[in-house]
Amino acid sequence: KGTHLGLKRFDKFKNKISLLYGFRHEGNFLFNEEFEELADESTNFTLIPTVSQPVNAKHWHGKVGRVTDWLSKNISSNDINKKFYICGLGPMVRDTKKVLLEKNVKLDQIHIEPW
């Protein structure tokens, strides 16, 4: 629950924050309770979990597919002036950056932290 205390700071931001959180299997959804609670309590935080290889698809009620799949379908011209922070493994970071650039997001609006 220590992480949750830090996440509460999102309520102090004026801008809306969306977390597109991708993971391979449902068991890899770290801090899910904290993120879900924050999304329930905060008006400016949206959680979008997506699993690329669900173990039990019948019980998973979130998005299915890679982060890049979701971005390709959901980023519009209304989003190109937003800031994007990408954090993760090298191939996912590279592929996500490529999708954002293809959607006309400017390079200086993309912030990257590879693992």
Buried (B, 14 or more C-beta within 10 A) or exposed (E): EEEBEEBBEBEEEEEEBBBBBBBEEBEBBEBBEBBEBBBEEBEEBEBBBBBBEBEEEEEBEBBEBBBBBBBBEEBEEEBBEEEBEBEBEEEBBBBBBEBBEEBEBEEEBBEBEEE
